[in-house]
Amino acid sequence: MIEVNEFKKGLCIVYKDAPYLIVDVTFSTPTARGGNTIAKTKLRHLENGQLINESIRTGGKYEVVDLEQRPISYLYSDGSRWHFMDQESFEQFDMGAEELGQATGYLIDGITGMRAMVVQGKIVDVVLPHTVDLLVTEADPHVPGGSARAQMKWAKVETGVEVQVPSYVEAGERIRIDTRDGHFVERAK
């Protein structure tokens, strides 16, 4: 059992008699006297993929779902489904855009460090590595200026995702992007 104040992103719990993955959680304390801390959570139902937003008061205890993680590799996309292979059993499986969410923008050939989350023998989610290296295909032109602050501009990468990058990044360069929030990390070496 786990208490609400121990909630963190990536944890799987039983909520309303169903298994849920905590996609995001923030804590807030009401200013009223005696107000309990509230965990504002975004939860994904592990069986049907439905996302819900819930405000849960601290004090409750929730059962942790038995979760297994297996190494997987990305194979290809046919335009509507993304295909993967379990590196232990060599079984192939596929997922759609609604199941993968923003992860579709970071899936490229040769990506390593991916894991499948398995609950009761069923693959329920794909976990990306924290960073991926992508090729910049389009970038706004560099505008020289006398600014003391770093200037950012928009760039499109090979998967079609648009990210904000420093003004010195040009088309044709490889950049490292954080898959958790989509921000530019550095030029890839």
C-alpha positions in Angstrom: 0.0 0.0 0.0 1.1 3.5 -0.8 0.0 6.8 0.6 -1.1 9.7 -1.6 1.8 11.9 -0.6 4.1 9.2 -2.1 2.5 9.5 -5.6 5.0 10.1 -8.4 4.9 10.0 -12.2 5.2 6.4 -13.6 3.7 4.7 -10.5 0.8 2.3 -11.1 -2.0 2.1 -8.6 -5.4 0.6 -8.1 -7.9 3.4 -8.2 -11.7 2.9 -8.2 -11.1 -0.9 -8.6 -9.0 -0.5 -11.8 -5.3 -0.3 -12.5 -4.1 3.3 -13.4 -0.8 4.7 -14.3 0.1 8.1 -12.8 1.0 10.2 -15.9 1.4 13.5 -14.0 1.0 14.6 -10.4 1.3 17.9 -8.6 0.6 18.7 -4.9 -1.1 21.7 -3.5 -2.1 22.8 0.0 -5.2 24.8 0.5 -4.8 28.0 2.5 -7.8 27.2 4.7 -7.0 26.0 8.2 -7.1 22.3 8.5 -7.1 21.8 4.7 -5.5 18.5 3.6 -2.9 18.5 0.9 -4.4 17.6 -2.5 -2.7 15.5 -5.2 -3.8 16.7 -8.6 -3.2 13.7 -10.8 -3.6 12.8 -14.4 -4.2 9.0 -14.6 -4.3 6.6 -17.5 -6.5 3.5 -17.2 -4.1 0.6 -18.0 -6.7 -1.5 -19.7 -8.6 0.9 -22.0 -6.1 3.9 -22.2 -8.6 6.5 -21.0 -7.1 9.6 -19.3 -8.8 11.1 -16.3 -7.9 14.1 -14.1 -8.5 13.5 -10.4 -7.9 15.6 -7.2 -7.1 13.2 -4.4 -6.9 14.2 -0.8 -4.0 12.9 1.2 -4.6 10.4 4.0 -5.8 7.6 1.7 -3.8 4.5 0.9 -3.8 2.8 -2.5 -2.6 -0.6 -3.6 0.4 -0.6 -6.0 -0.1 -2.6 -9.2 2.4 -5.3 -9.9 4.2 -4.0 -12.9 6.9 -5.6 -15.0 9.2 -3.8 -17.4 10.8 -5.5 -20.4 13.3 -4.2 -22.9 11.8 -3.6 -26.4 13.0 -2.3 -29.7 11.1 -0.2 -32.2 10.7 -1.8 -35.6 8.6 0.5 -38.0 5.4 2.5 -38.5 2.9 1.7 -41.1 1.3 5.1 -40.8 -1.4 4.3 -38.3 0.3 1.7 -36.0 3.8 1.5 -34.5 5.4 -1.9 -34.4 7.7 -3.1 -31.6 9.5 -6.3 -30.6 10.0 -7.7 -27.1 13.8 -8.3 -26.8 13.4 -11.2 -24.4 10.6 -13.3 -26.1 11.1 -11.8 -29.6 7.3 -11.4 -29.9 6.1 -8.5 -32.0 3.3 -6.1 -31.0 1.8 -2.9 -32.2 0.2 0.2 -30.7 -1.8 3.1 -32.1 -1.3 6.9 -31.7 -4.0 7.1 -29.0 -2.1 4.5 -26.9 1.3 6.0 -27.5 0.4 9.7 -27.2 3.3 12.1 -27.7 5.8 9.2 -27.9 5.0 8.9 -31.6 7.0 12.1 -32.2 10.2 10.5 -30.9 10.2 7.1 -32.5 12.9 6.6 -35.1 15.0 3.8 -36.4 17.8 2.8 -34.1 16.3 4.2 -30.9 17.6 2.2 -27.9 16.7 2.0 -24.2 13.0 1.5 -24.7 10.9 -0.6 -22.2 7.4 -2.0 -22.3 5.3 -1.8 -19.2 3.5 -5.1 -18.6 0.5 -5.6 -16.2 -0.9 -9.1 -15.8 0.8 -10.3 -19.0 -0.6 -7.4 -21.1 1.6 -4.6 -22.6 -0.1 -1.4 -21.5 2.5 1.3 -22.2 5.9 2.0 -23.9 8.5 4.0 -22.0 11.0 6.0 -24.0 14.6 6.8 -23.0 14.9 10.2 -21.4 16.5 11.7 -24.5 16.6 11.0 -28.2 18.8 12.4 -31.0 16.8 13.7 -34.0 17.8 15.4 -37.2 16.6 19.0 -37.7 14.8 19.1 -41.1 13.6 22.7 -41.0 14.6 25.7 -38.9 13.7 29.3 -38.8 16.5 31.6 -40.0 19.0 32.9 -37.4 18.3 36.5 -36.6 21.4 38.2 -35.2 20.7 40.7 -32.4 22.2 42.3 -29.4 20.1 40.6 -26.8 21.6 39.6 -23.5 19.1 36.7 -23.3 19.3 33.5 -25.2 17.1 33.7 -28.3 15.0 30.7 -29.2 13.4 29.7 -32.5 11.2 26.9 -33.9 12.7 23.9 -35.6 11.1 20.8 -37.1 12.7 17.4 -36.7 12.6 14.3 -38.8 9.5 12.9 -37.1 7.5 16.1 -37.7 7.7 17.4 -34.1 8.4 21.1 -33.7 10.7 22.1 -30.8 12.1 25.4 -29.6 15.9 25.5 -30.1 18.6 28.1 -29.6 19.1 30.5 -32.6 22.4 28.8 -33.6 20.8 25.5 -34.5 20.4 25.0 -38.3 18.7 22.5 -40.6 20.8 19.3 -41.1 22.1 19.2 -37.5 21.3 16.5 -35.0 19.9 17.6 -31.7 19.1 15.9 -28.4 15.6 16.3 -27.1 14.2 15.4 -23.7 11.2 13.0 -24.4 9.5 13.8 -21.0 8.7 17.4 -21.9 10.0 17.9 -25.5 12.7 20.5 -24.8 16.0 21.0 -26.5 18.9 19.6 -24.4 22.0 20.0 -26.6 23.5 19.4 -30.0 24.1 15.7 -30.5 27.6 14.5 -31.0 
